[in-house]
Amino acid sequence: MLNNEASNRICARCNLEIGHERHLRRMGAVWHPECFRCHACGLRIFDLEFSVSGNRPYHESCYKDQNHPRCNVCKNFVSVNPKAGQYNFIFCKS
């Protein structure tokens, strides 16, 4: 949500005072809108839905691209049952 209320808050990314500027409240912090960026690709996050890892924001697609398993052969994303354990090689059914 964008806010115009006065504040002496510090932006979570650039560490500059936000003051009377518009700002976002995300992840328990305040940000300049231009500072709320994906940790993976560096582009601004405009969506209300985003992923967080290591207290860093990500576009959902960037997070998936970096963290979800892919088939070792065709490189498509695969579903993995977390209860099944870790595997060195993951293959899809196709």
C-alpha positions in Angstrom: 0.0 0.0 0.0 1.3 3.5 -0.8 1.1 6.0 2.0 1.6 9.8 2.1 1.7 10.2 5.8 4.6 12.0 7.4 7.3 9.9 9.0 10.9 9.8 9.9 11.3 6.2 8.7 14.3 4.8 7.0 14.1 2.8 3.8 15.0 -0.8 4.3 17.0 -0.9 1.1 18.8 2.5 0.6 18.8 3.5 4.3 17.7 7.0 3.4 15.0 8.8 5.3 11.6 8.5 3.7 10.0 11.6 5.3 6.9 12.8 3.6 7.5 10.7 0.5 5.3 7.9 -0.7 6.4 4.6 0.7 5.5 0.9 0.9 5.1 -1.2 4.0 6.3 -4.7 3.3 8.0 -7.4 5.3 7.8 -5.4 8.6 9.7 -2.5 7.1 9.2 0.6 5.0 10.6 1.1 1.5 10.7 3.8 -1.2 8.5 2.3 -4.0 11.6 2.3 -6.3 13.7 0.5 -3.7 11.4 -2.5 -3.3 13.1 -4.8 -5.8 13.6 -8.5 -6.4 16.8 -9.8 -5.0 17.3 -12.1 -8.0 16.7 -9.9 -11.0 16.9 -6.4 -9.5 13.6 -5.2 -11.0 10.9 -3.4 -9.0 8.2 -5.6 -7.4 4.8 -4.1 -8.2 2.7 -7.2 -7.2 1.1 -7.6 -3.8 2.2 -11.2 -3.9 5.9 -11.9 -3.7 8.2 -14.4 -2.1 10.6 -13.9 0.7 13.8 -15.8 1.4 16.6 -14.8 3.8 14.6 -11.6 4.6 14.9 -10.6 0.9 12.0 -10.0 -1.5 11.7 -11.9 -4.8 9.2 -12.0 -7.7 7.4 -15.3 -7.3 8.7 -16.4 -10.7 12.3 -15.5 -9.8 12.0 -17.4 -6.5 10.6 -20.4 -8.3 13.3 -20.3 -10.9 16.1 -20.2 -8.3 14.7 -22.6 -5.7 12.3 -25.2 -7.2 13.8 -28.4 -8.5 14.1 -29.1 -12.2 14.4 -32.4 -14.2 18.0 -33.1 -14.8 17.2 -34.2 -18.4 14.5 -31.8 -19.8 15.0 -28.9 -17.2 11.3 -28.5 -16.6 10.1 -27.9 -13.1 9.2 -31.1 -11.2 7.0 -31.8 -8.2 9.0 -33.3 -5.3 7.4 -34.8 -2.2 9.4 -33.2 0.7 8.8 -36.3 2.8 10.4 -38.5 0.2 13.9 -37.2 1.1 16.7 -35.7 -0.9 17.8 -37.0 -4.3 21.0 -36.2 -6.2 19.2 -36.6 -9.5 15.6 -35.6 -10.2 13.8 -36.8 -13.3 10.3 -36.0 -14.6 7.9 -38.7 -15.8 8.1 -37.6 -19.5 
